[in-house]
Every structure is written in C-alpha cells, then in structure tokens.
Amino acid sequence: MPGRLRPLLVVDAANVVGSVPDGWWRDRRGAAERLRDRLAARADADGEDGEDGEDGEEIVLVVEGAARKVASVPGVRVVEAPGSGDDRIVELVAAEGRGRPCTVVTADRGLRERVAALGAGTAGPRSVR
C-alpha cells in the first residue's frame, strides 16, 4: 500500500537495559550498543524491505546520560536525549507517532501514561530482550 506509514517502535534504552541486573551499570554505553544490535537483528528479521514491498517497523532507540553517542545502524535510529529520556520519548511520539501504529517499550508507569494519552501503545522490556 503506497504511502502507508510504517509502525513506529520507540525503545526506552535506559529502562530496558536496567530491567536485567547483568552488570550494565559498569558499561552503560556498551549495554545500550548491545540493545541496539539486538534491535537491528529484529529489524533485519522483520524485513526492512519485505518481499511484499512493505517495510517492517521503524525502530527508534532513545539514549541518555552515559549512553549518549551510541551511533545509529541500519534498521535502528538512535536518538540522544539532551535531558530526560522520558521527555524526549514523549516528544518523539507526539511528533512522529500520530497517524500510524506506535508502541513505546518501557516499564516506567509514568511514561506509559504519558504516551498512552497521545494514542501510543506500550510494551514491557521483555518484548525486545
């Protein structure tokens, strides 16, 4: 279907990385890069340009703090939050999530409420781990 907007998946990197006590706090940037790479594999598996001519979801990983400077890779756009990651996620959903399916991956109850008010769905960290 030409002109159809791809579903948007916005991932709260700090929240997803922090959901598993695997030593991520010793290397926050490395943990965010590993998450980004898992998401890129997901994008590849979903088919960035499937045989049916439709692309998979657009994946955006929002990073903050020590995880800033993580680079985007094919299939995953990385967006740095200059301040609050939650505020940047809400801004992204408001600007890019309208008119298409949008899901935010986070366990943060307050953030879930904020993006739901904008019409976005939510999923927990396990959905991308």
N, CA, C and O atoms as a GROMACS GRO file, in nm:
protein
  516
    1MET      N    1   0.085  -0.117   0.000
    1MET     CA    2   0.000   0.000   0.000
    1MET      C    3   0.090   0.124   0.000
    1MET      O    4   0.145   0.158   0.104
    2PRO      N    5   0.106   0.191  -0.114
    2PRO     CA    6   0.193   0.307  -0.124
    2PRO      C    7   0.152   0.418  -0.028
    2PRO      O    8   0.032   0.442  -0.008
    3GLY      N    9   0.249   0.484   0.030
    3GLY     CA   10   0.223   0.596   0.119
    3GLY      C   11   0.188   0.557   0.262
    3GLY      O   12   0.168   0.644   0.346
    4ARG      N   13   0.180   0.428   0.289
    4ARG     CA   14   0.148   0.383   0.424
    4ARG      C   15   0.267   0.407   0.515
    4ARG      O   16   0.380   0.373   0.482
    5LEU      N   17   0.240   0.466   0.630
    5LEU     CA   18   0.346   0.491   0.727
    5LEU      C   19   0.377   0.362   0.802
    5LEU      O   20   0.286   0.290   0.844
    6ARG      N   21   0.505   0.334   0.818
    6ARG     CA   22   0.547   0.215   0.892
    6ARG      C   23   0.515   0.232   1.039
    6ARG      O   24   0.520   0.343   1.091
    7PRO      N   25   0.482   0.121   1.108
    7PRO     CA   26   0.462   0.129   1.252
    7PRO      C   27   0.590   0.182   1.319
    7PRO      O   28   0.701   0.154   1.274
    8LEU      N   29   0.573   0.257   1.425
    8LEU     CA   30   0.685   0.315   1.498
    8LEU      C   31   0.702   0.242   1.631
    8LEU      O   32   0.607   0.228   1.708
    9LEU      N   33   0.823   0.196   1.657
    9LEU     CA   34   0.858   0.132   1.784
    9LEU      C   35   0.965   0.219   1.850
    9LEU      O   36   1.076   0.231   1.798
   10VAL      N   37   0.931   0.279   1.964
   10VAL     CA   38   1.024   0.365   2.038
   10VAL      C   39   1.067   0.290   2.162
   10VAL      O   40   0.983   0.248   2.242
   11VAL      N   41   1.199   0.274   2.179
   11VAL     CA   42   1.252   0.194   2.289
   11VAL      C   43   1.325   0.284   2.389
   11VAL      O   44   1.416   0.358   2.353
   12ASP      N   45   1.284   0.276   2.513
   12ASP     CA   46   1.346   0.349   2.625
   12ASP      C   47   1.470   0.270   2.666
   12ASP      O   48   1.461   0.176   2.746
   13ALA      N   49   1.586   0.307   2.612
   13ALA     CA   50   1.709   0.229   2.632
   13ALA      C   51   1.743   0.212   2.780
   13ALA      O   52   1.773   0.102   2.824
   14ALA      N   53   1.740   0.320   2.856
   14ALA     CA   54   1.779   0.313   2.997
   14ALA      C   55   1.688   0.217   3.073
   14ALA      O   56   1.736   0.141   3.158
   15ASN      N   57   1.561   0.220   3.045
   15ASN     CA   58   1.466   0.136   3.117
   15ASN      C   59   1.481  -0.010   3.077
   15ASN      O   60   1.478  -0.098   3.163
   16VAL      N   61   1.498  -0.037   2.949
   16VAL     CA   62   1.512  -0.175   2.902
   16VAL      C   63   1.644  -0.234   2.951
   16VAL      O   64   1.647  -0.346   3.001
   17VAL      N   65   1.753  -0.160   2.936
   17VAL     CA   66   1.884  -0.209   2.981
   17VAL      C   67   1.881  -0.232   3.132
   17VAL      O   68   1.936  -0.330   3.181
   18GLY      N   69   1.818  -0.143   3.205
   18GLY     CA   70   1.814  -0.153   3.350
   18GLY      C   71   1.720  -0.260   3.403
   18GLY      O   72   1.715  -0.283   3.524
   19SER      N   73   1.647  -0.325   3.315
   19SER     CA   74   1.549  -0.425   3.360
   19SER      C   75   1.612  -0.560   3.394
   19SER      O   76   1.546  -0.648   3.451
   20VAL      N   77   1.739  -0.577   3.359
   20VAL     CA   78   1.808  -0.704   3.387
   20VAL      C   79   1.939  -0.673   3.459
   20VAL      O   80   2.023  -0.600   3.405
   21PRO      N   81   1.958  -0.726   3.579
   21PRO     CA   82   2.082  -0.697   3.654
   21PRO      C   83   2.200  -0.781   3.603
   21PRO      O   84   2.243  -0.876   3.668
   22ASP      N   85   2.251  -0.742   3.486
   22ASP     CA   86   2.360  -0.818   3.424
   22ASP      C   87   2.493  -0.742   3.423
   22ASP      O   88   2.584  -0.776   3.347
   23GLY      N   89   2.504  -0.642   3.509
   23GLY     CA   90   2.628  -0.563   3.515
   23GLY      C   91   2.629  -0.444   3.421
   23GLY      O   92   2.734  -0.384   3.400
   24TRP      N   93   2.515  -0.409   3.363
   24TRP     CA   94   2.506  -0.299   3.268
   24TRP      C   95   2.563  -0.169   3.324
   24TRP      O   96   2.613  -0.086   3.247
   25TRP      N   97   2.555  -0.149   3.454
   25TRP     CA   98   2.598  -0.023   3.516
   25TRP      C   99   2.748  -0.001   3.504
   25TRP      O  100   2.795   0.112   3.520
   26ARG      N  101   2.824  -0.106   3.476
   26ARG     CA  102   2.969  -0.090   3.459
   26ARG      C  103   3.004  -0.034   3.321
   26ARG      O  104   3.112   0.022   3.302
   27ASP      N  105   2.914  -0.049   3.226
   27ASP     CA  106   2.938  -0.002   3.089
   27ASP      C  107   2.804   0.031   3.024
   27ASP      O  108   2.751  -0.045   2.943
   28ARG      N  109   2.750   0.145   3.062
   28ARG     CA  110   2.617   0.184   3.013
   28ARG      C  111   2.613   0.200   2.861
   28ARG      O  112   2.517   0.159   2.796
   29ARG      N  113   2.717   0.258   2.806
   29ARG     CA  114   2.720   0.274   2.660
   29ARG      C  115   2.726   0.138   2.592
   29ARG      O  116   2.654   0.115   2.494
   30GLY      N  117   2.809   0.049   2.641
   30GLY     CA  118   2.818  -0.085   2.582
   30GLY      C  119   2.686  -0.160   2.592
   30GLY      O  120   2.648  -0.230   2.498
   31ALA      N  121   2.617  -0.145   2.704
   31ALA     CA  122   2.487  -0.211   2.721
   31ALA      C  123   2.386  -0.156   2.620
   31ALA      O  124   2.308  -0.231   2.563
   32ALA      N  125   2.388  -0.025   2.598
   32ALA     CA  126   2.297   0.035   2.500
   32ALA      C  127   2.333  -0.011   2.358
   32ALA      O  128   2.244  -0.033   2.276
   33GLU      N  129   2.461  -0.026   2.330
   33GLU     CA  130   2.502  -0.075   2.198
   33GLU      C  131   2.457  -0.219   2.176
   33GLU      O  132   2.415  -0.255   2.066
   34ARG      N  133   2.466  -0.302   2.280
   34ARG     CA  134   2.419  -0.441   2.268
   34ARG      C  135   2.267  -0.445   2.242
   34ARG      O  136   2.219  -0.524   2.162
   35LEU      N  137   2.194  -0.358   2.312
   35LEU     CA  138   2.049  -0.350   2.289
   35LEU      C  139   2.022  -0.304   2.147
   35LEU      O  140   1.937  -0.362   2.078
   36ARG      N  141   2.093  -0.203   2.102
   36ARG     CA  142   2.076  -0.153   1.964
   36ARG      C  143   2.099  -0.266   1.864
   36ARG      O  144   2.025  -0.280   1.766
   37ASP      N  145   2.202  -0.345   1.887
   37ASP     CA  146   2.234  -0.454   1.794
   37ASP      C  147   2.126  -0.562   1.794
   37ASP      O  148   2.096  -0.620   1.690
   38ARG      N  149   2.068  -0.590   1.911
   38ARG     CA  150   1.956  -0.686   1.917
   38ARG      C  151   1.836  -0.632   1.839
   38ARG      O  152   1.767  -0.706   1.769
   39LEU      N  153   1.812  -0.501   1.853
   39LEU     CA  154   1.701  -0.440   1.780
   39LEU      C  155   1.727  -0.440   1.630
   39LEU      O  156   1.635  -0.458   1.550
   40ALA      N  157   1.853  -0.422   1.590
   40ALA     CA  158   1.888  -0.426   1.447
   40ALA      C  159   1.864  -0.565   1.391
   40ALA      O  160   1.819  -0.580   1.277
   41ALA      N  161   1.894  -0.668   1.469
   41ALA     CA  162   1.868  -0.806   1.425
   41ALA      C  163   1.717  -0.827   1.409
   41ALA      O  164   1.673  -0.895   1.317
   42ARG      N  165   1.640  -0.768   1.499
   42ARG     CA  166   1.493  -0.776   1.491
   42ARG      C  167   1.445  -0.709   1.363
   42ARG      O  168   1.360  -0.763   1.292
   43ALA      N  169   1.500  -0.592   1.334
   43ALA     CA  170   1.461  -0.519   1.213
   43ALA      C  171   1.495  -0.601   1.089
   43ALA      O  172   1.417  -0.607   0.994
   44ASP      N  173   1.612  -0.664   1.091
   44ASP     CA  174   1.654  -0.746   0.978
   44ASP      C  175   1.561  -0.866   0.962
   44ASP      O  176   1.524  -0.903   0.850
   45ALA      N  177   1.524  -0.927   1.074
   45ALA     CA  178   1.434  -1.043   1.070
   45ALA      C  179   1.295  -1.003   1.021
   45ALA      O  180   1.228  -1.080   0.953
   46ASP      N  181   1.251  -0.880   1.056
   46ASP     CA  182   1.120  -0.831   1.013
   46ASP      C  183   1.120  -0.795   0.865
   46ASP      O  184   1.014  -0.781   0.804
   47GLY      N  185   1.239  -0.780   0.810
   47GLY     CA  186   1.248  -0.744   0.669
   47GLY      C  187   1.234  -0.597   0.647
   47GLY      O  188   1.122  -0.545   0.637
   48GLU      N  189   1.345  -0.529   0.638
   48GLU     CA  190   1.342  -0.385   0.613
   48GLU      C  191   1.269  -0.354   0.484
   48GLU      O  192   1.204  -0.250   0.473
   49ASP      N  193   1.280  -0.442   0.388
   49ASP     CA  194   1.206  -0.424   0.264
   49ASP      C  195   1.159  -0.562   0.221
   49ASP      O  196   1.221  -0.627   0.138
   50GLY      N  197   1.050  -0.603   0.279
   50GLY     CA  198   1.000  -0.738   0.261
   50GLY      C  199   0.962  -0.768   0.116
   50GLY      O  200   0.950  -0.678   0.034
   51GLU      N  201   0.944  -0.895   0.088
   51GLU     CA  202   0.911  -0.938  -0.046
   51GLU      C  203   0.779  -0.879  -0.094
   51GLU      O  204   0.758  -0.862  -0.214
   52ASP      N  205   0.692  -0.848   0.000
   52ASP     CA  206   0.563  -0.791  -0.038
   52ASP      C  207   0.571  -0.642  -0.066
   52ASP      O  208   0.470  -0.577  -0.096
   53GLY      N  209   0.693  -0.586  -0.056
   53GLY     CA  210   0.712  -0.444  -0.085
   53GLY      C  211   0.688  -0.354   0.034
   53GLY      O  212   0.705  -0.232   0.023
   54GLU      N  213   0.648  -0.411   0.147
   54GLU     CA  214   0.624  -0.329   0.266
   54GLU      C  215   0.741  -0.342   0.363
   54GLU      O  216   0.797  -0.450   0.380
   55ASP      N  217   0.776  -0.233   0.423
   55ASP     CA  218   0.882  -0.234   0.522
   55ASP      C  219   0.829  -0.276   0.657
   55ASP      O  220   0.709  -0.266   0.683
   56GLY      N  221   0.919  -0.324   0.743
   56GLY     CA  222   0.883  -0.355   0.881
   56GLY      C  223   0.869  -0.226   0.960
   56GLY      O  224   0.859  -0.117   0.903
   57GLU      N  225   0.869  -0.240   1.090
   57GLU     CA  226   0.852  -0.123   1.176
   57GLU      C  227   0.976  -0.035   1.176
   57GLU      O  228   1.088  -0.081   1.153
   58GLU      N  229   0.955   0.093   1.202
   58GLU     CA  230   1.065   0.186   1.221
   58GLU      C  231   1.102   0.180   1.368
   58GLU      O  232   1.018   0.203   1.455
   59ILE      N  233   1.229   0.149   1.397
   59ILE     CA  234   1.272   0.134   1.535
   59ILE      C  235   1.358   0.253   1.574
   59ILE      O  236   1.455   0.287   1.505
   60VAL      N  237   1.320   0.318   1.686
   60VAL     CA  238   1.394   0.432   1.739
   60VAL      C  239   1.436   0.397   1.881
   60VAL      O  240   1.352   0.363   1.964
   61LEU      N  241   1.565   0.405   1.909
   61LEU     CA  242   1.621   0.378   2.041
   61LEU      C  243   1.659   0.512   2.103
   61LEU      O  244   1.742   0.585   2.049
   62VAL      N  245   1.599   0.545   2.217
   62VAL     CA  246   1.627   0.672   2.284
   62VAL      C  247   1.728   0.647   2.396
   62VAL      O  248   1.703   0.569   2.487
   63VAL      N  249   1.843   0.716   2.386
   63VAL     CA  250   1.950   0.701   2.483
   63VAL      C  251   1.972   0.831   2.560
   63VAL      O  252   1.940   0.939   2.511
   64GLU      N  253   2.026   0.818   2.680
   64GLU     CA  254   2.052   0.935   2.764
   64GLU      C  255   2.176   0.909   2.848
   64GLU      O  256   2.227   0.798   2.852
   65GLY      N  257   2.222   1.014   2.914
   65GLY     CA  258   2.334   1.001   3.008
   65GLY      C  259   2.457   0.940   2.946
   65GLY      O  260   2.500   0.980   2.838
   66ALA      N  261   2.516   0.843   3.016
   66ALA     CA  262   2.640   0.780   2.973
   66ALA      C  263   2.625   0.702   2.843
   66ALA      O  264   2.726   0.667   2.781
   67ALA      N  265   2.504   0.675   2.800
   67ALA     CA  266   2.482   0.600   2.676
   67ALA      C  267   2.476   0.692   2.554
   67ALA      O  268   2.460   0.644   2.441
   68ARG      N  269   2.488   0.822   2.574
   68ARG     CA  270   2.489   0.913   2.459
   68ARG      C  271   2.607   0.878   2.371
   68ARG      O  272   2.705   0.818   2.416
   69LYS      N  273   2.597   0.913   2.249
   69LYS     CA  274   2.700   0.889   2.147
   69LYS      C  275   2.695   0.749   2.090
   69LYS      O  276   2.785   0.709   2.017
   70VAL      N  277   2.591   0.672   2.123
   70VAL     CA  278   2.570   0.544   2.057
   70VAL      C  279   2.521   0.577   1.917
   70VAL      O  280   2.427   0.655   1.901
   71ALA      N  281   2.582   0.519   1.817
   71ALA     CA  282   2.551   0.551   1.678
   71ALA      C  283   2.432   0.471   1.627
   71ALA      O  284   2.404   0.360   1.672
   72SER      N  285   2.362   0.530   1.532
   72SER     CA  286   2.256   0.459   1.461
   72SER      C  287   2.320   0.352   1.372
   72SER      O  288   2.435   0.365   1.332
   73VAL      N  289   2.243   0.249   1.342
   73VAL     CA  290   2.285   0.143   1.249
   73VAL      C  291   2.166   0.116   1.158
   73VAL      O  292   2.054   0.157   1.187
   74PRO      N  293   2.189   0.047   1.047
   74PRO     CA  294   2.076   0.015   0.960
   74PRO      C  295   1.966  -0.058   1.040
   74PRO      O  296   1.992  -0.158   1.106
   75GLY      N  297   1.846  -0.006   1.031
   75GLY     CA  298   1.732  -0.065   1.100
   75GLY      C  299   1.699  -0.003   1.234
   75GLY      O  300   1.589  -0.023   1.285
   76VAL      N  301   1.794   0.072   1.292
   76VAL     CA  302   1.770   0.134   1.423
   76VAL      C  303   1.825   0.277   1.422
   76VAL      O  304   1.945   0.300   1.404
   77ARG      N  305   1.734   0.372   1.441
   77ARG     CA  306   1.774   0.512   1.453
   77ARG      C  307   1.791   0.541   1.602
   77ARG      O  308   1.700   0.518   1.681
   78VAL      N  309   1.909   0.590   1.639
   78VAL     CA  310   1.936   0.623   1.778
   78VAL      C  311   1.918   0.773   1.796
   78VAL      O  312   1.973   0.853   1.720
   79VAL      N  313   1.841   0.809   1.898
   79VAL     CA  314   1.813   0.949   1.927
   79VAL      C  315   1.864   0.979   2.068
   79VAL      O  316   1.827   0.910   2.164
   80GLU      N  317   1.948   1.081   2.080
   80GLU     CA  318   2.000   1.122   2.211
   80GLU      C  319   1.902   1.214   2.280
   80GLU      O  320   1.844   1.303   2.218
   81ALA      N  321   1.882   1.192   2.408
   81ALA     CA  322   1.801   1.282   2.489
   81ALA      C  323   1.897   1.379   2.558
   81ALA      O  324   1.982   1.336   2.635
   82PRO      N  325   1.884   1.509   2.531
   82PRO     CA  326   1.974   1.605   2.595
   82PRO      C  327   1.950   1.616   2.745
   82PRO      O  328   2.039   1.654   2.820
   83GLY      N  329   1.830   1.582   2.788
   83GLY     CA  330   1.795   1.585   2.930
   83GLY      C  331   1.726   1.455   2.965
   83GLY      O  332   1.786   1.348   2.962
   84SER      N  333   1.600   1.465   2.998
   84SER     CA  334   1.520   1.349   3.035
   84SER      C  335   1.488   1.261   2.914
   84SER      O  336   1.436   1.309   2.814
   85GLY      N  337   1.521   1.133   2.925
   85GLY     CA  338   1.486   1.039   2.819
   85GLY      C  339   1.335   1.028   2.803
   85GLY      O  340   1.285   1.018   2.691
   86ASP      N  341   1.263   1.030   2.915
   86ASP     CA  342   1.116   1.022   2.910
   86ASP      C  343   1.058   1.139   2.832
   86ASP      O  344   0.968   1.120   2.750
   87ASP      N  345   1.108   1.259   2.857
   87ASP     CA  346   1.057   1.377   2.786
   87ASP      C  347   1.085   1.366   2.636
   87ASP      O  348   1.000   1.402   2.554
   88ARG      N  349   1.202   1.316   2.601
   88ARG     CA  350   1.238   1.302   2.458
   88ARG      C  351   1.147   1.198   2.392
   88ARG      O  352   1.107   1.216   2.277
   89ILE      N  353   1.115   1.090   2.463
   89ILE     CA  354   1.026   0.988   2.408
   89ILE      C  355   0.888   1.046   2.384
   89ILE      O  356   0.828   1.022   2.279
   90VAL      N  357   0.836   1.122   2.479
   90VAL     CA  358   0.705   1.186   2.462
   90VAL      C  359   0.708   1.280   2.341
   90VAL      O  360   0.613   1.282   2.262
   91GLU      N  361   0.814   1.356   2.325
   91GLU     CA  362   0.828   1.446   2.209
   91GLU      C  363   0.825   1.367   2.078
   91GLU      O  364   0.758   1.407   1.983
   92LEU      N  365   0.898   1.255   2.074
   92LEU     CA  366   0.901   1.172   1.953
   92LEU      C  367   0.764   1.116   1.920
   92LEU      O  368   0.721   1.119   1.804
   93VAL      N  369   0.696   1.066   2.021
   93VAL     CA  370   0.562   1.009   1.998
   93VAL      C  371   0.468   1.118   1.947
   93VAL      O  372   0.390   1.094   1.854
   94ALA      N  373   0.474   1.236   2.006
   94ALA     CA  374   0.387   1.346   1.963
   94ALA      C  375   0.418   1.389   1.820
   94ALA      O  376   0.327   1.418   1.743
   95ALA      N  377   0.546   1.393   1.784
   95ALA     CA  378   0.585   1.442   1.652
   95ALA      C  379   0.576   1.336   1.543
   95ALA      O  380   0.542   1.368   1.429
   96GLU      N  381   0.607   1.211   1.576
   96GLU     CA  382   0.619   1.109   1.472
   96GLU      C  383   0.521   0.993   1.484
   96GLU      O  384   0.509   0.912   1.392
   97GLY      N  385   0.450   0.984   1.595
   97GLY     CA  386   0.364   0.869   1.618
   97GLY      C  387   0.220   0.885   1.576
   97GLY      O  388   0.146   0.786   1.573
   98ARG      N  389   0.179   1.003   1.544
   98ARG     CA  390   0.038   1.024   1.508
   98ARG      C  391   0.012   0.972   1.366
   98ARG      O  392   0.094   0.988   1.276
   99GLY      N  393  -0.104   0.910   1.350
   99GLY     CA  394  -0.143   0.863   1.218
   99GLY      C  395  -0.083   0.730   1.179
   99GLY      O  396  -0.097   0.687   1.064
  100ARG      N  397  -0.018   0.663   1.272
  100ARG     CA  398   0.036   0.530   1.244
  100ARG      C  399   0.047   0.452   1.375
  100ARG      O  400   0.053   0.512   1.482
  101PRO      N  401   0.051   0.322   1.366
  101PRO     CA  402   0.069   0.244   1.489
  101PRO      C  403   0.199   0.284   1.557
  101PRO      O  404   0.304   0.293   1.493
  102CYS      N  405   0.193   0.306   1.687
  102CYS     CA  406   0.310   0.348   1.764
  102CYS      C  407   0.311   0.273   1.897
  102CYS      O  408   0.210   0.270   1.968
  103THR      N  409   0.425   0.213   1.929
  103THR     CA  410   0.442   0.142   2.055
  103THR      C  411   0.568   0.191   2.123
  103THR      O  412   0.672   0.209   2.058
  104VAL      N  413   0.559   0.214   2.253
  104VAL     CA  414   0.674   0.254   2.333
  104VAL      C  415   0.709   0.138   2.426
  104VAL      O  416   0.623   0.085   2.496
  105VAL      N  417   0.836   0.099   2.424
  105VAL     CA  418   0.882  -0.011   2.509
  105VAL      C  419   0.946   0.048   2.634
  105VAL      O  420   1.051   0.112   2.628
  106THR      N  421   0.880   0.026   2.748
  106THR     CA  422   0.928   0.074   2.877
  106THR      C  423   0.847   0.008   2.987
  106THR      O  424   0.735  -0.039   2.965
  107ALA      N  425   0.904   0.003   3.106
  107ALA     CA  426   0.831  -0.044   3.223
  107ALA      C  427   0.791   0.074   3.312
  107ALA      O  428   0.725   0.056   3.414
  108ASP      N  429   0.833   0.193   3.273
  108ASP     CA  430   0.807   0.314   3.352
  108ASP      C  431   0.659   0.350   3.346
  108ASP      O  432   0.608   0.390   3.242
  109ARG      N  433   0.590   0.335   3.458
  109ARG     CA  434   0.446   0.358   3.463
  109ARG      C  435   0.408   0.500   3.423
  109ARG      O  436   0.312   0.520   3.348
  110GLY      N  437   0.482   0.598   3.471
  110GLY     CA  438   0.452   0.737   3.437
  110GLY      C  439   0.467   0.764   3.288
  110GLY      O  440   0.385   0.833   3.228
  111LEU      N  441   0.573   0.710   3.228
  111LEU     CA  442   0.594   0.728   3.084
  111LEU      C  443   0.485   0.657   3.006
  111LEU      O  444   0.436   0.710   2.906
  112ARG      N  445   0.445   0.539   3.050
  112ARG     CA  446   0.337   0.466   2.983
  112ARG      C  447   0.210   0.551   2.978
  112ARG      O  448   0.142   0.558   2.876
  113GLU      N  449   0.177   0.616   3.089
  113GLU     CA  450   0.058   0.700   3.095
  113GLU      C  451   0.071   0.820   3.000
  113GLU      O  452  -0.025   0.855   2.932
  114ARG      N  453   0.187   0.880   2.997
  114ARG     CA  454   0.208   0.998   2.912
  114ARG      C  455   0.192   0.964   2.764
  114ARG      O  456   0.127   1.039   2.691
  115VAL      N  457   0.251   0.853   2.720
  115VAL     CA  458   0.241   0.820   2.577
  115VAL      C  459   0.104   0.763   2.541
  115VAL      O  460   0.057   0.780   2.429
  116ALA      N  461   0.039   0.696   2.637
  116ALA     CA  462  -0.097   0.646   2.612
  116ALA      C  463  -0.192   0.763   2.586
  116ALA      O  464  -0.284   0.753   2.505
  117ALA      N  465  -0.169   0.874   2.656
  117ALA     CA  466  -0.252   0.994   2.636
  117ALA      C  467  -0.237   1.048   2.494
  117ALA      O  468  -0.323   1.122   2.446
  118LEU      N  469  -0.127   1.013   2.427
  118LEU     CA  470  -0.103   1.056   2.289
  118LEU      C  471  -0.148   0.950   2.188
  118LEU      O  472  -0.133   0.968   2.068
  119GLY      N  473  -0.202   0.839   2.238
  119GLY     CA  474  -0.252   0.735   2.150
  119GLY      C  475  -0.157   0.621   2.122
  119GLY      O  476  -0.187   0.533   2.042
  120ALA      N  477  -0.042   0.621   2.188
  120ALA     CA  478   0.056   0.514   2.166
  120ALA      C  479   0.026   0.394   2.255
  120ALA      O  480  -0.029   0.408   2.364
  121GLY      N  481   0.061   0.277   2.207
  121GLY     CA  482   0.054   0.157   2.288
  121GLY      C  483   0.184   0.141   2.364
  121GLY      O  484   0.281   0.214   2.339
  122THR      N  485   0.187   0.048   2.455
  122THR     CA  486   0.310   0.023   2.531
  122THR      C  487   0.336  -0.126   2.539
  122THR      O  488   0.245  -0.208   2.527
  123ALA      N  489   0.462  -0.159   2.561
  123ALA     CA  490   0.505  -0.297   2.582
  123ALA      C  491   0.617  -0.294   2.684
  123ALA      O  492   0.687  -0.194   2.697
  124GLY      N  493   0.634  -0.404   2.754
  124GLY     CA  494   0.739  -0.413   2.855
  124GLY      C  495   0.873  -0.449   2.794
  124GLY      O  496   0.881  -0.491   2.679
  125PRO      N  497   0.980  -0.433   2.873
  125PRO     CA  498   1.115  -0.462   2.825
  125PRO      C  499   1.135  -0.602   2.770
  125PRO      O  500   1.216  -0.621   2.679
  126ARG      N  501   1.064  -0.700   2.822
  126ARG     CA  502   1.080  -0.837   2.772
  126ARG      C  503   1.046  -0.851   2.625
  126ARG      O  504   1.094  -0.942   2.557
  127SER      N  505   0.964  -0.760   2.575
  127SER     CA  506   0.924  -0.769   2.434
  127SER      C  507   1.040  -0.749   2.338
  127SER      O  508   1.032  -0.788   2.221
  128VAL      N  509   1.149  -0.688   2.385
  128VAL     CA  510   1.265  -0.665   2.299
  128VAL      C  511   1.393  -0.728   2.354
  128VAL      O  512   1.501  -0.710   2.298
  129ARG      N  513   1.382  -0.801   2.463
  129ARG     CA  514   1.501  -0.863   2.523
  129ARG      C  515   1.525  -0.996   2.468
  129ARG      O  516   1.621  -1.063   2.507
   0.00000   0.00000   0.00000
